[in-house]
Amino acid sequence: MQGVLTGFAVIAVVIGVGYVIGRQGYLGEHGREVLTKLAFHVASPALLFTTLAKADLSVIFSSRLLVTAMSTAAAAGVFVAVGVVRGWGIGRTTIGALCSSYVNSGNLGIPIAVYVLGDASLVAPVLLFQIIALTPIALTILDLSGKGKKGPLWLRLLTPLRNPIAVGSLAGVAVAATGLRVPDPVMDPLTLIGNMSVPAVLLAFGISLCGSTMPGRGADRNPVLLSVALKAVGQPVAAWALAVGVFGLHGHQLLDVVVTSALPAAQNLYTYASRYRVAEGLARDSILLSTVLSVPVLVVVAALLG
């Protein structure tokens, strides 16, 4: 219980600071855009590299990861199917699918893993899956679906290698896989830069709330409500069903996968939406509502399975 409340309190405070900054105009009219670009092009790639370079890649073969991957695919697949039928477009459908399934495994998942599950490393499988597989795939789709000249086919196939998020992730995996040790004079500056990622994302998100309408209204009402329902209820239910019915998990293992699946949509999804200038309102509202709803969901999960 304490871990859930602590994790959300930290996020709420930083977002609130961002809101005050936006209201007072301390960073000027382009403050949110600058923070978003800083996080996307510089801080987040550094954070992903330093995290993955020291990661134990053996966790990608665990049953927990399979549950995470399958429940993620289930939640995202439902949104994609509805988006195709309703004609929401590739960009909006991609962002909505991410908001339905991409959990906040970093700045919220880690404190919750420590206080609720007793081990911060338990979020590693979902963290690795999202930044190694899910993020590059989604950003490649957004890159290729963007407006303007696409260029030759060979250049389009290299799109993941031109995305800073994907480059940082793949470089970190390469270092971990080869067992290389990055010298401290190189790793320390990257770690310092990477530490800016989460605060920059949360501050930019807080600034974006200034002047915005109540979440779940307007043109994005239906996509927002669908993504929030899938994220807050659909994905953890799918994870529970898969863990029990397919993999036979129980006890702490069952609690681990359901808690991580019940985490809300990650704040960096708003960074992606802002970077590609697509479905920004959908991302903002989905993150906000899923974060609010995940509090009672996580409390219930911890009470029933803990």
C-alpha positions in Angstrom: 0.0 0.0 0.0 2.8 2.4 0.9 4.6 1.8 -2.3 1.6 2.6 -4.4 0.9 5.8 -2.6 4.6 6.8 -2.5 5.1 6.2 -6.3 2.0 8.2 -7.2 2.8 11.0 -4.8 6.3 11.6 -6.3 4.8 11.7 -9.9 2.0 14.0 -8.8 4.3 16.5 -7.2 6.6 16.8 -10.2 3.7 17.1 -12.6 2.2 19.8 -10.3 5.5 21.7 -10.5 5.3 21.5 -14.3 1.7 22.8 -14.2 2.8 25.8 -12.1 5.7 26.5 -14.5 3.3 26.5 -17.4 0.8 28.7 -15.7 3.4 31.2 -14.7 5.2 31.1 -18.1 8.6 30.6 -16.5 10.0 28.7 -19.5 8.3 30.9 -22.2 5.8 29.7 -24.8 8.2 27.0 -26.1 9.1 25.5 -22.8 7.1 22.3 -23.2 8.5 21.8 -26.7 12.1 22.2 -25.5 11.6 19.8 -22.6 10.0 17.3 -25.0 12.9 17.5 -27.5 15.5 17.3 -24.7 13.9 14.1 -23.3 13.4 12.5 -26.7 16.7 13.3 -28.4 19.1 13.4 -25.5 18.1 12.4 -22.0 15.9 9.3 -22.8 18.4 7.7 -25.1 21.1 8.2 -22.5 18.9 6.7 -19.8 18.0 3.7 -21.9 21.6 3.1 -22.8 22.9 3.2 -19.2 20.0 1.1 -17.9 20.3 -1.7 -20.5 24.1 -1.7 -20.6 24.1 -3.1 -17.0 21.0 -5.3 -17.4 20.8 -9.0 -17.1 19.4 -10.0 -20.5 18.5 -13.5 -19.3 15.2 -12.1 -17.9 13.9 -11.9 -21.4 13.5 -15.6 -21.4 11.4 -15.7 -18.3 7.7 -16.8 -18.1 6.9 -13.4 -16.6 8.0 -11.7 -19.8 5.8 -14.0 -21.8 2.8 -13.0 -19.7 3.7 -9.4 -20.1 4.2 -9.7 -23.9 0.9 -11.6 -24.4 -1.2 -9.3 -22.2 0.4 -6.3 -23.9 -0.4 -7.7 -27.3 -4.0 -8.5 -26.2 -4.7 -4.9 -25.0 -3.0 -3.2 -27.9 -4.6 -5.6 -30.4 -8.1 -4.7 -29.2 -7.4 -1.0 -29.6 -5.9 -1.5 -33.0 -8.9 -3.6 -34.2 -11.3 -0.9 -33.0 -9.2 1.8 -34.5 -9.1 0.1 -37.9 -12.9 -0.4 -37.9 -13.6 3.2 -36.8 -11.0 4.7 -39.1 -8.9 6.5 -36.5 -5.8 6.6 -38.6 -2.4 5.0 -38.2 -0.9 7.7 -36.0 -3.8 8.0 -33.6 -4.3 4.2 -33.5 -0.6 3.7 -32.7 -0.5 6.2 -29.9 -3.8 4.8 -28.5 -2.5 1.2 -28.7 0.6 2.3 -26.7 -1.6 4.1 -24.1 -3.6 0.8 -23.8 -0.7 -1.4 -23.1 2.6 0.4 -22.4 3.1 0.5 -18.6 4.9 3.0 -16.5 7.7 0.6 -15.5 10.3 3.2 -14.8 9.6 6.2 -12.5 6.4 4.5 -11.1 7.1 0.8 -11.6 10.4 0.9 -9.7 9.2 2.4 -6.4 6.0 0.2 -6.5 8.2 -2.9 -7.1 10.3 -2.0 -4.1 7.5 -1.3 -1.7 4.8 -3.7 -2.9 6.8 -6.6 -4.4 10.0 -6.2 -2.4 12.4 -6.3 -5.4 13.0 -3.5 -7.9 14.5 -6.0 -10.4 11.0 -7.5 -10.9 10.1 -4.7 -13.3 13.1 -5.6 -15.5 11.3 -8.0 -17.8 8.6 -5.5 -18.8 11.1 -2.6 -18.9 13.4 -4.6 -21.3 10.5 -5.8 -23.4 9.1 -2.3 -23.9 12.3 -0.5 -24.7 13.8 -3.3 -26.8 10.8 -4.4 -28.8 7.7 -2.3 -28.3 9.2 1.2 -28.5 11.3 0.6 -31.7 8.3 -1.0 -33.5 5.8 1.8 -32.5 8.2 4.6 -33.3 9.1 3.0 -36.7 5.4 2.9 -37.5 5.1 6.6 -36.6 8.2 7.4 -38.6 7.0 5.6 -41.7 3.4 6.9 -41.4 4.4 10.5 -41.1 3.5 13.1 -43.8 5.9 14.2 -46.4 8.4 12.4 -48.6 9.3 9.0 -47.4 12.6 8.5 -49.3 13.8 5.3 -50.9 12.9 1.8 -49.5 16.4 1.1 -48.2 16.4 4.3 -46.2 12.9 3.6 -44.8 14.0 0.1 -43.6 16.8 1.8 -41.6 14.3 4.0 -39.8 14.8 2.3 -36.4 18.6 3.0 -36.6 17.8 6.7 -37.1 15.6 7.0 -34.1 17.5 8.2 -30.9 15.3 6.1 -28.6 15.9 3.0 -30.6 19.6 3.7 -31.0 20.1 4.2 -27.2 18.2 0.9 -26.5 20.0 -1.2 -29.1 23.4 0.2 -28.1 22.7 -0.7 -24.4 21.7 -4.2 -25.4 24.8 -4.6 -27.5 27.0 -3.6 -24.5 25.2 -6.0 -22.1 25.3 -8.9 -24.6 29.0 -8.6 -25.2 29.9 -8.1 -21.6 31.9 -4.9 -22.3 32.5 -2.5 -19.5 32.0 1.1 -20.4 34.7 3.3 -18.8 33.4 5.5 -15.9 34.5 8.8 -17.8 32.0 7.8 -20.5 29.3 6.2 -18.4 29.1 8.9 -15.6 28.2 11.8 -18.0 25.7 9.6 -19.7 24.1 8.7 -16.4 24.0 12.3 -15.4 22.3 13.3 -18.7 19.9 10.3 -18.4 18.8 11.4 -15.0 17.1 14.4 -16.7 14.8 12.2 -18.7 12.0 11.4 -16.1 11.8 15.0 -14.6 11.8 16.5 -18.1 9.0 14.2 -19.3 6.9 14.9 -16.1 7.4 18.6 -16.2 6.5 18.8 -19.9 3.4 16.7 -19.1 2.4 19.2 -16.3 2.9 22.1 -18.6 0.6 20.5 -21.2 -2.2 20.4 -18.7 -2.4 24.3 -18.7 -5.5 25.4 -20.5 -6.5 21.9 -21.5 -10.1 20.7 -21.3 -11.4 18.0 -18.9 -10.0 14.6 -19.9 -12.2 12.3 -21.8 -14.1 15.0 -23.8 -13.9 16.3 -27.3 -13.0 14.5 -30.5 -10.7 12.0 -28.7 -13.4 11.0 -26.2 -14.0 7.4 -27.5 -10.3 6.6 -28.1 -9.4 7.9 -24.7 -12.1 6.0 -22.9 -11.2 2.8 -24.7 -7.5 3.1 -24.0 -8.1 3.8 -20.4 -10.4 0.9 -20.0 -8.0 -1.4 -21.6 -5.0 -0.1 -19.6 -6.7 0.0 -16.2 -8.8 -3.1 -16.4 -8.2 -5.1 -19.6 -4.5 -5.6 -19.4 -4.2 -6.7 -15.8 -7.2 -9.0 -16.2 -5.5 -10.5 -19.3 -2.2 -10.9 -17.4 -4.0 -12.7 -14.5 -5.9 -15.0 -16.9 -2.7 -15.9 -18.8 -0.6 -16.3 -15.7 -3.1 -18.6 -14.0 -4.6 -20.4 -17.0 -1.6 -20.8 -19.3 1.6 -20.6 -17.2 0.3 -21.9 -13.9 1.8 -19.0 -11.9 0.7 -18.4 -8.3 1.7 -16.6 -5.1 4.3 -13.9 -5.5 4.9 -14.7 -9.2 1.2 -14.1 -10.0 1.3 -10.9 -7.9 4.4 -9.7 -9.8 2.9 -10.0 -13.3 -0.5 -8.6 -12.4 0.9 -5.6 -10.5 3.2 -4.7 -13.4 0.4 -5.0 -15.9 -1.9 -2.8 -13.7 0.6 0.1 -13.8 -0.8 3.1 -15.7 0.3 4.3 -19.1 3.8 5.8 -19.1 4.4 9.5 -19.3 7.0 9.2 -22.1 4.1 8.2 -24.4 3.2 11.9 -24.4 6.7 12.7 -25.4 6.3 10.4 -28.4 3.0 11.9 -29.4 4.4 15.4 -29.1 7.5 14.5 -31.1 5.4 13.2 -34.0 2.6 15.8 -33.5 -0.1 13.2 -33.5 -2.8 12.4 -31.0 -1.3 14.6 -28.3 -4.6 15.1 -26.5 -5.3 11.4 -26.6 -1.9 10.6 -25.0 -2.3 13.3 -22.4 -5.8 12.4 -21.3 -5.2 8.6 -21.4 -2.1 8.9 -19.2 -3.8 11.2 -16.7 -7.0 9.1 -16.4 -5.1 5.7 -16.3 -2.8 7.1 -13.6 -5.8 8.1 -11.5 -7.6 4.9 -12.0 -4.6 2.7 -11.4 -4.4 3.7 -7.7 -7.6 1.8 -6.7 -6.8 -1.0 -9.1 -3.3 -1.5 -7.6 -4.7 -1.4 -4.1 -7.3 -4.1 -5.0 -4.7 -6.3 -6.7 -2.3 -6.0 -3.8 -5.1 -6.8 -1.3 -6.4 -9.9 -3.3 -3.1 -11.4 -4.4 -0.7 -10.1 -1.8 
